[in-house]
Amino acid sequence: MLRYQKYQSKSTLEGANGKWFIRVVNDEMMDLNDLAKHMAKHNSGFSKGQIKGILTDMVDCIKELLIDGKTVKIEDLAIFSLGVSCKPSDTANEATPDKIRSYTFNARGTGELSAAERKAAIRMKEDNKYSID
């Protein structure tokens, strides 16, 4: 179950300042080592070290493929791709790579993590470890 907290926006965006929103509480960061340890407990037949090696190679390969312009789909997890954020140009000739502000990393849920599946499966519970003034 996901936990959430309420917060009041201090954004300067019109319509958001002073409004109340909720955000998901993430209480722990799991790295590849933690993931490998977790997976090894699921009776996979592989040790934590073997799993971590495979995951490390997978991450390296995904990065390589993304930089080569590929999109990578991991079923029931996400479709990964790279994109750009750029300054607008008045003409096609002016739209050149020097207008790129940043490169974006995109992950879209797929299969069991698609938007419709998430909405149907995820339950929320308020995390009361804070006070609202």
N, C-alpha and C positions, 0 to 999 in steps of 0.2 A: 504494500500500500504506500502510495506517495503521501508525504506530509507537506503541508504548505503553511506559509505565514502571510499575514496581511501587511501591506505597507502603503504609506501615503506618498505619492509622487511629488518630487520637487523639480520635475522637468520643466523646462521653459517652453516646451511644445504646446501649442494651443490645444485646449481641451484635456490636457493631461495633468497640469499643475494642480495640486491639492486633491486630486481624485485618488480613490483607494483601489488597489489591485492586490492580487495574490501572486506569490512566487513559490516554486517548489523548493523545499529544504533538502539540500544534498549534504549529508553529514560525513561522508568519507570518500576519499579519492582512491580508486583502485588502479594500480599500475600493472604492467605486464607480468611482473613477478607475482603479484597478488592474484591476478586472473589465472595464471598457470597453477598456482597452489589451489585455488578454488576448483579448477577443472580436474585436477588430479584426484580430488576427493570424490569425484563422481564416477569412480571405478572405470576409468577410461582404459586402463591397461598401460598407460604411459606415466612416466615420472614427471614431477614438476619441472625438472630440468629439460626433459625432452619436449614437453609442451611449450615451455618458454622459448626454446630454440625455434620451434615451428612458428610460434606467434611473432617472434622477432623477425624471422625471414619473411613472414606474410606482410608485416608492416613495411619493411624495406621494399618489397615488391610492389605493394600498393602505391607507395610514394613514387617509385620509378615509373609505373604505368600512368599515374596521374600527370606527372611532369611531361610524359610523352603524349598527352592529349587524350588518353583513354578514360572511360568511365568504368568504375569497378562496382559490381553488384555482389553483395554478400546476402544471399537469400535469408529472409526473415530478420534482417538487421537493417541494412541501408544501402543506398546507391551513392557512391562517393564520386565527386567530380571537382574540378577546379574551375573558377570563373574569375572575372575581373570587375572592378569598380573603376569607372573612368569619368573624366571630365567630358561634358557634351561638346560636340563640334557642330558648326553651322553647315559644313559641307562634307561629303564623303571623303574628299581629298585631305581634309583636315583631321579626319578620324584616324590617327596613327598611334602606334604603341606608346609614344611619349605622353599621351593623354591618360595612360593608366595610372590610377592613384594607388591601387592595391590589388593583390591577388586574393581571392576568396576561396575558402575550403567549404564545399557544400556536402551535406549528408541528408538524404531524404529517406525516411523510414519506408521499408518495403515488407510485404508479406505480413507476418504477425505484428510488425511494428509500423504498418502503414497508418495513416491518419485515422481512417475509419476503425481499424482494429484497435488502435490505442484508445480511442474515445469509448469504445464498447468495453474494453478490458480494465482500464485503469480506474481505481477508486481513490478518492482523496480523503484525508483526515487532517484537521487543523493541528498544527504543532503549537502547543501552549507554552513553549519555553521562552516567551517574551511578553512584554506588556505594551499595550497600546495606550498612549496618553491622549 
